[in-house]
Amino acid sequence: MDITTIITRVEKTQHGFDDIRRTADEIVETCSARDAVMLGRRLFVSDVHQARMTAVFVFGAHAARSKVMLALLREQVSADTDWRVQECLAQAFDRVCKDTAYEAALPLMRDWLHDKRANVRRAVTEGLRIWTARPYFKQHPDAAIGLLAPLRVDDSDYVRRSAGNALRDISRKQPG
């Protein structure tokens, strides 16, 4: 796949994530893992935020099987200043947890929730929304509450709001 063609394609997307996610899925489906990641790395250094968003979805598709991709999401993607890229990070984190299995991903969630960077903590709280729609947390809402509750007093307003929204979502599904 040609990087210029990809950037031209995704740059047309002004709202939403669906077309960008579809492009990333095509990259993952048609390229070897190595080539997809290399293409993702080239997209991630673009000035075009849609290209970086595409890269994040590509990285997320490989992160459950690659510590390097998981670290790239945590270290580099979380440092991106574009809020849309951060939304993709949250979705990529959910993909990692889904691919790992939510219960097996609990240690990863705890680790990211204790990161010093607000964008990393928020990727967990926002990425797993609506928590009780996720298979493990549907059966174990207390586990989700246990992870989220400490964030009600987080230093970051950004994280506090995300955690509060997630807890509110859980309370609607699980009034008790």
CYANA upper distance limits for C-alpha pairs under 8 A (distance plus 0.5 A):
  1 MET  CA      5 THR  CA      8.22
  1 MET  CA      6 ILE  CA      7.96
  1 MET  CA     27 ILE  CA      8.05
  2 ASP  CA      6 ILE  CA      6.83
  3 ILE  CA      7 ILE  CA      6.64
  3 ILE  CA     39 LEU  CA      7.78
  3 ILE  CA     42 ARG  CA      8.29
  3 ILE  CA     43 LEU  CA      7.74
  4 THR  CA      8 THR  CA      6.58
  5 THR  CA      9 ARG  CA      6.58
  6 ILE  CA     10 VAL  CA      6.69
  6 ILE  CA     23 THR  CA      8.22
  6 ILE  CA     51 ALA  CA      8.21
  7 ILE  CA     11 GLU  CA      6.24
  7 ILE  CA     43 LEU  CA      8.24
  7 ILE  CA     48 VAL  CA      8.07
  7 ILE  CA     50 GLN  CA      7.99
  7 ILE  CA     51 ALA  CA      6.13
  8 THR  CA     12 LYS  CA      7.38
  9 ARG  CA     13 THR  CA      8.34
 10 VAL  CA     19 ASP  CA      7.64
 10 VAL  CA     20 ILE  CA      6.34
 10 VAL  CA     23 THR  CA      7.98
 10 VAL  CA     50 GLN  CA      6.26
 10 VAL  CA     51 ALA  CA      7.00
 10 VAL  CA     54 THR  CA      8.28
 11 GLU  CA     48 VAL  CA      7.57
 11 GLU  CA     50 GLN  CA      6.18
 11 GLU  CA     51 ALA  CA      7.66
 13 THR  CA     17 PHE  CA      8.46
 13 THR  CA     19 ASP  CA      7.42
 13 THR  CA     20 ILE  CA      7.81
 13 THR  CA     50 GLN  CA      7.83
 17 PHE  CA     21 ARG  CA      6.43
 18 ASP  CA     22 ARG  CA      6.56
 19 ASP  CA     23 THR  CA      6.69
 20 ILE  CA     24 ALA  CA      6.79
 20 ILE  CA     50 GLN  CA      7.59
 20 ILE  CA     53 MET  CA      7.62
 20 ILE  CA     54 THR  CA      6.07
 21 ARG  CA     25 ASP  CA      6.57
 21 ARG  CA     54 THR  CA      6.97
 21 ARG  CA     57 PHE  CA      6.89
 22 ARG  CA     26 GLU  CA      6.69
 23 THR  CA     27 ILE  CA      6.86
 23 THR  CA     54 THR  CA      7.47
 24 ALA  CA     28 VAL  CA      6.75
 24 ALA  CA     54 THR  CA      5.86
 24 ALA  CA     55 ALA  CA      7.56
 24 ALA  CA     57 PHE  CA      6.37
 24 ALA  CA     58 VAL  CA      5.90
 25 ASP  CA     29 GLU  CA      6.51
 25 ASP  CA     57 PHE  CA      8.28
 25 ASP  CA     58 VAL  CA      7.66
 26 GLU  CA     30 THR  CA      6.40
 27 ILE  CA     31 CYS  CA      6.23
 27 ILE  CA     36 ALA  CA      6.48
 27 ILE  CA     58 VAL  CA      7.87
 28 VAL  CA     32 SER  CA      7.78
 28 VAL  CA     33 ALA  CA      7.45
 28 VAL  CA     36 ALA  CA      6.27
 28 VAL  CA     58 VAL  CA      6.93
 28 VAL  CA     61 ALA  CA      7.86
 31 CYS  CA     35 ASP  CA      6.23
 31 CYS  CA     36 ALA  CA      5.90
 32 SER  CA     36 ALA  CA      6.49
 33 ALA  CA     37 VAL  CA      6.60
 33 ALA  CA     62 HIS  CA      7.97
 34 ARG  CA     38 MET  CA      6.69
 35 ASP  CA     39 LEU  CA      6.55
 36 ALA  CA     40 GLY  CA      6.51
 36 ALA  CA     58 VAL  CA      7.45
 37 VAL  CA     41 ARG  CA      6.61
 37 VAL  CA     58 VAL  CA      7.34
 37 VAL  CA     59 PHE  CA      7.11
 38 MET  CA     42 ARG  CA      6.92
 39 LEU  CA     43 LEU  CA      6.71
 39 LEU  CA     55 ALA  CA      8.25
 40 GLY  CA     44 PHE  CA      6.52
 40 GLY  CA     54 THR  CA      7.88
 40 GLY  CA     55 ALA  CA      4.81
 40 GLY  CA     56 VAL  CA      7.91
 40 GLY  CA     58 VAL  CA      6.58
 40 GLY  CA     59 PHE  CA      7.35
 41 ARG  CA     45 VAL  CA      7.26
 41 ARG  CA     55 ALA  CA      7.24
 42 ARG  CA     46 SER  CA      7.59
 43 LEU  CA     51 ALA  CA      5.70
 43 LEU  CA     52 ARG  CA      6.09
 43 LEU  CA     54 THR  CA      7.82
 43 LEU  CA     55 ALA  CA      6.13
 44 PHE  CA     51 ALA  CA      6.95
 44 PHE  CA     52 ARG  CA      4.79
 44 PHE  CA     53 MET  CA      8.16
 44 PHE  CA     54 THR  CA      8.48
 44 PHE  CA     55 ALA  CA      5.94
 44 PHE  CA     56 VAL  CA      8.01
 45 VAL  CA     52 ARG  CA      7.49
 46 SER  CA     51 ALA  CA      6.82
 46 SER  CA     52 ARG  CA      6.93
 47 ASP  CA     51 ALA  CA      8.39
 47 ASP  CA     52 ARG  CA      8.44
 48 VAL  CA     52 ARG  CA      7.19
 49 HIS  CA     53 MET  CA      6.62
 49 HIS  CA     82 ASP  CA      7.64
 49 HIS  CA     84 ARG  CA      8.10
 49 HIS  CA     85 VAL  CA      7.48
 50 GLN  CA     54 THR  CA      6.69
 50 GLN  CA     85 VAL  CA      8.48
 51 ALA  CA     55 ALA  CA      6.81
 52 ARG  CA     56 VAL  CA      6.80
 52 ARG  CA     85 VAL  CA      7.19
 53 MET  CA     57 PHE  CA      7.09
 53 MET  CA     84 ARG  CA      7.65
 53 MET  CA     85 VAL  CA      5.60
 53 MET  CA     88 CYS  CA      6.53
 54 THR  CA     58 VAL  CA      6.90
 55 ALA  CA     59 PHE  CA      6.63
 56 VAL  CA     60 GLY  CA      6.53
 56 VAL  CA     73 LEU  CA      7.81
 56 VAL  CA     77 VAL  CA      7.76
 56 VAL  CA     85 VAL  CA      7.89
 56 VAL  CA     88 CYS  CA      6.78
 56 VAL  CA     89 LEU  CA      6.81
 56 VAL  CA     92 ALA  CA      7.23
 57 PHE  CA     61 ALA  CA      6.74
 57 PHE  CA     88 CYS  CA      7.17
 57 PHE  CA     89 LEU  CA      8.22
 57 PHE  CA     91 GLN  CA      8.30
 57 PHE  CA     92 ALA  CA      6.27
 58 VAL  CA     62 HIS  CA      7.33
 59 PHE  CA     63 ALA  CA      6.43
 59 PHE  CA     69 MET  CA      6.29
 59 PHE  CA     70 LEU  CA      8.20
 59 PHE  CA     72 LEU  CA      8.47
 59 PHE  CA     73 LEU  CA      7.66
 59 PHE  CA     92 ALA  CA      8.03
 60 GLY  CA     64 ALA  CA      8.04
 60 GLY  CA     69 MET  CA      7.92
 60 GLY  CA     70 LEU  CA      8.09
 60 GLY  CA     73 LEU  CA      8.09
 60 GLY  CA     89 LEU  CA      8.37
 60 GLY  CA     92 ALA  CA      4.89
 60 GLY  CA     93 PHE  CA      7.13
 60 GLY  CA     95 ARG  CA      6.74
 60 GLY  CA     96 VAL  CA      6.69
 61 ALA  CA     92 ALA  CA      7.75
 61 ALA  CA     95 ARG  CA      7.30
 61 ALA  CA     96 VAL  CA      7.69
 62 HIS  CA     66 SER  CA      6.63
 62 HIS  CA     69 MET  CA      7.06
 62 HIS  CA     96 VAL  CA      8.48
 63 ALA  CA     67 LYS  CA      7.05
 63 ALA  CA     68 VAL  CA      7.98
 63 ALA  CA     69 MET  CA      5.25
 63 ALA  CA     70 LEU  CA      5.19
 63 ALA  CA     96 VAL  CA      6.52
 64 ALA  CA     70 LEU  CA      7.61
 64 ALA  CA     96 VAL  CA      5.42
 64 ALA  CA     97 CYS  CA      7.95
 64 ALA  CA     99 ASP  CA      6.61
 64 ALA  CA    100 THR  CA      6.40
 66 SER  CA     70 LEU  CA      6.78
 67 LYS  CA     71 ALA  CA      6.50
 68 VAL  CA     72 LEU  CA      6.60
 69 MET  CA     73 LEU  CA      6.75
 70 LEU  CA     74 ARG  CA      6.81
 71 ALA  CA     75 GLU  CA      6.26
 71 ALA  CA     76 GLN  CA      8.35
 72 LEU  CA     76 GLN  CA      5.76
 72 LEU  CA     77 VAL  CA      6.98
 73 LEU  CA     77 VAL  CA      5.29
 73 LEU  CA     78 SER  CA      6.93
 73 LEU  CA     89 LEU  CA      7.47
 74 ARG  CA     78 SER  CA      6.11
 74 ARG  CA    120 VAL  CA      6.77
 75 GLU  CA     79 ALA  CA      7.25
 76 GLN  CA     80 ASP  CA      7.45
 77 VAL  CA     85 VAL  CA      8.03
 77 VAL  CA     86 GLN  CA      7.98
 77 VAL  CA     89 LEU  CA      7.41
 78 SER  CA     86 GLN  CA      7.16
 78 SER  CA     89 LEU  CA      7.69
 78 SER  CA    117 ARG  CA      8.32
 78 SER  CA    119 ASN  CA      5.96
 78 SER  CA    120 VAL  CA      6.43
 79 ALA  CA    119 ASN  CA      8.10
 80 ASP  CA     85 VAL  CA      7.32
 80 ASP  CA     86 GLN  CA      7.73
 81 THR  CA     85 VAL  CA      8.27
 81 THR  CA     86 GLN  CA      8.39
 82 ASP  CA     86 GLN  CA      7.11
 83 TRP  CA     87 GLU  CA      6.81
 84 ARG  CA     88 CYS  CA      6.92
 85 VAL  CA     89 LEU  CA      6.73
 86 GLN  CA     90 ALA  CA      6.88
 86 GLN  CA    119 ASN  CA      7.53
 86 GLN  CA    123 ALA  CA      7.84
 87 GLU  CA     91 GLN  CA      6.96
 87 GLU  CA    123 ALA  CA      8.13
 87 GLU  CA    127 GLY  CA      8.48
 88 CYS  CA     92 ALA  CA      6.45
 89 LEU  CA     93 PHE  CA      6.56
 89 LEU  CA    123 ALA  CA      6.58
 89 LEU  CA    127 GLY  CA      8.22
 90 ALA  CA     94 ASP  CA      6.89
 90 ALA  CA    122 ARG  CA      7.80
 90 ALA  CA    123 ALA  CA      4.50
 90 ALA  CA    124 VAL  CA      6.85
 90 ALA  CA    125 THR  CA      8.46
 90 ALA  CA    126 GLU  CA      6.31
 90 ALA  CA    127 GLY  CA      4.48
 90 ALA  CA    128 LEU  CA      8.18
 91 GLN  CA     95 ARG  CA      6.81
 91 GLN  CA    123 ALA  CA      8.14
 91 GLN  CA    126 GLU  CA      8.46
 91 GLN  CA    127 GLY  CA      5.49
 91 GLN  CA    128 LEU  CA      8.37
 92 ALA  CA     96 VAL  CA      6.82
 92 ALA  CA    127 GLY  CA      7.95
 93 PHE  CA     97 CYS  CA      6.83
 93 PHE  CA    123 ALA  CA      6.96
 93 PHE  CA    124 VAL  CA      7.15
 93 PHE  CA    127 GLY  CA      6.46
 93 PHE  CA    128 LEU  CA      8.43
 94 ASP  CA     98 LYS  CA      6.55
 94 ASP  CA    124 VAL  CA      7.96
 94 ASP  CA    127 GLY  CA      5.50
 94 ASP  CA    128 LEU  CA      6.03
 95 ARG  CA     99 ASP  CA      6.47
 96 VAL  CA    100 THR  CA      6.50
 97 CYS  CA    101 ALA  CA      6.15
 97 CYS  CA    102 TYR  CA      5.64
 97 CYS  CA    104 ALA  CA      8.47
 97 CYS  CA    105 ALA  CA      5.91
 98 LYS  CA    102 TYR  CA      6.19
100 THR  CA    104 ALA  CA      6.77
100 THR  CA    105 ALA  CA      6.45
101 ALA  CA    105 ALA  CA      6.58
102 TYR  CA    106 LEU  CA      7.01
102 TYR  CA    134 ARG  CA      8.15
102 TYR  CA    135 PRO  CA      7.94
102 TYR  CA    136 TYR  CA      6.40
102 TYR  CA    137 PHE  CA      8.44
103 GLU  CA    136 TYR  CA      6.56
105 ALA  CA    109 MET  CA      6.75
106 LEU  CA    110 ARG  CA      6.69
107 PRO  CA    111 ASP  CA      6.60
108 LEU  CA    112 TRP  CA      6.68
109 MET  CA    113 LEU  CA      6.51
109 MET  CA    124 VAL  CA      6.97
110 ARG  CA    114 HIS  CA      6.91
110 ARG  CA    147 LEU  CA      7.61
111 ASP  CA    115 ASP  CA      7.18
112 TRP  CA    120 VAL  CA      6.56
112 TRP  CA    121 ARG  CA      6.21
112 TRP  CA    124 VAL  CA      7.52
113 LEU  CA    120 VAL  CA      7.65
113 LEU  CA    121 ARG  CA      5.06
113 LEU  CA    122 ARG  CA      8.33
113 LEU  CA    124 VAL  CA      7.27
113 LEU  CA    147 LEU  CA      8.45
114 HIS  CA    121 ARG  CA      7.43
115 ASP  CA    120 VAL  CA      6.93
115 ASP  CA    121 ARG  CA      6.80
116 LYS  CA    120 VAL  CA      8.42
117 ARG  CA    121 ARG  CA      7.16
118 ALA  CA    122 ARG  CA      6.49
118 ALA  CA    156 SER  CA      6.86
118 ALA  CA    158 TYR  CA      7.88
118 ALA  CA    159 VAL  CA      6.84
119 ASN  CA    123 ALA  CA      6.53
119 ASN  CA    159 VAL  CA      8.38
120 VAL  CA    124 VAL  CA      7.47
121 ARG  CA    125 THR  CA      7.20
121 ARG  CA    159 VAL  CA      7.26
122 ARG  CA    126 GLU  CA      6.22
122 ARG  CA    127 GLY  CA      8.20
122 ARG  CA    158 TYR  CA      7.94
122 ARG  CA    159 VAL  CA      5.75
122 ARG  CA    162 SER  CA      7.17
122 ARG  CA    163 ALA  CA      8.34
123 ALA  CA    127 GLY  CA      5.80
124 VAL  CA    128 LEU  CA      6.59
125 THR  CA    129 ARG  CA      7.24
125 THR  CA    148 LEU  CA      7.64
125 THR  CA    159 VAL  CA      8.15
125 THR  CA    162 SER  CA      6.62
125 THR  CA    163 ALA  CA      6.16
125 THR  CA    166 ALA  CA      7.30
126 GLU  CA    162 SER  CA      6.59
126 GLU  CA    163 ALA  CA      8.10
126 GLU  CA    166 ALA  CA      7.87
128 LEU  CA    134 ARG  CA      7.83
129 ARG  CA    133 ALA  CA      8.16
129 ARG  CA    166 ALA  CA      6.65
130 ILE  CA    134 ARG  CA      7.74
130 ILE  CA    166 ALA  CA      7.09
130 ILE  CA    169 ASP  CA      6.95
130 ILE  CA    170 ILE  CA      7.94
131 TRP  CA    137 PHE  CA      6.58
131 TRP  CA    138 LYS  CA      7.84
131 TRP  CA    141 PRO  CA      8.44
131 TRP  CA    144 ALA  CA      7.36
131 TRP  CA    166 ALA  CA      7.48
131 TRP  CA    169 ASP  CA      8.22
131 TRP  CA    170 ILE  CA      7.30
132 THR  CA    136 TYR  CA      8.44
132 THR  CA    137 PHE  CA      5.50
132 THR  CA    138 LYS  CA      4.73
132 THR  CA    139 GLN  CA      8.32
132 THR  CA    141 PRO  CA      6.92
132 THR  CA    170 ILE  CA      6.71
132 THR  CA    173 LYS  CA      7.71
133 ALA  CA    137 PHE  CA      7.68
133 ALA  CA    138 LYS  CA      6.36
134 ARG  CA    138 LYS  CA      6.38
135 PRO  CA    139 GLN  CA      7.32
136 TYR  CA    140 HIS  CA      6.60
137 PHE  CA    141 PRO  CA      5.45
137 PHE  CA    142 ASP  CA      8.36
137 PHE  CA    143 ALA  CA      7.29
137 PHE  CA    144 ALA  CA      6.67
140 HIS  CA    144 ALA  CA      7.69
141 PRO  CA    145 ILE  CA      6.78
141 PRO  CA    170 ILE  CA      7.82
141 PRO  CA    174 GLN  CA      8.05
142 ASP  CA    146 GLY  CA      6.47
143 ALA  CA    147 LEU  CA      6.85
144 ALA  CA    148 LEU  CA      6.65
145 ILE  CA    149 ALA  CA      6.10
145 ILE  CA    167 LEU  CA      7.28
145 ILE  CA    170 ILE  CA      8.44
146 GLY  CA    150 PRO  CA      7.97
147 LEU  CA    151 LEU  CA      8.48
148 LEU  CA    152 ARG  CA      7.88
148 LEU  CA    163 ALA  CA      6.31
148 LEU  CA    166 ALA  CA      8.25
148 LEU  CA    167 LEU  CA      7.50
149 ALA  CA    163 ALA  CA      8.00
149 ALA  CA    167 LEU  CA      8.12
150 PRO  CA    154 ASP  CA      7.74
151 LEU  CA    159 VAL  CA      7.47
151 LEU  CA    160 ARG  CA      6.27
151 LEU  CA    163 ALA  CA      6.61
152 ARG  CA    160 ARG  CA      5.62
152 ARG  CA    161 ARG  CA      8.42
152 ARG  CA    163 ALA  CA      6.96
152 ARG  CA    164 GLY  CA      6.95
153 VAL  CA    160 ARG  CA      7.05
154 ASP  CA    159 VAL  CA      7.07
154 ASP  CA    160 ARG  CA      6.17
155 ASP  CA    159 VAL  CA      8.41
155 ASP  CA    160 ARG  CA      8.26
156 SER  CA    160 ARG  CA      6.70
157 ASP  CA    161 ARG  CA      6.53
158 TYR  CA    162 SER  CA      6.90
159 VAL  CA    163 ALA  CA      6.55
160 ARG  CA    164 GLY  CA      6.44
161 ARG  CA    165 ASN  CA      6.55
162 SER  CA    166 ALA  CA      6.72
163 ALA  CA    167 LEU  CA      6.59
164 GLY  CA    168 ARG  CA      6.56
165 ASN  CA    169 ASP  CA      6.67
166 ALA  CA    170 ILE  CA      6.80
167 LEU  CA    171 SER  CA      6.69
168 ARG  CA    172 ARG  CA      6.89
169 ASP  CA    173 LYS  CA      7.19
170 ILE  CA    174 GLN  CA      6.27
170 ILE  CA    175 PRO  CA      8.33
171 SER  CA    175 PRO  CA      5.34
171 SER  CA    176 GLY  CA      7.82
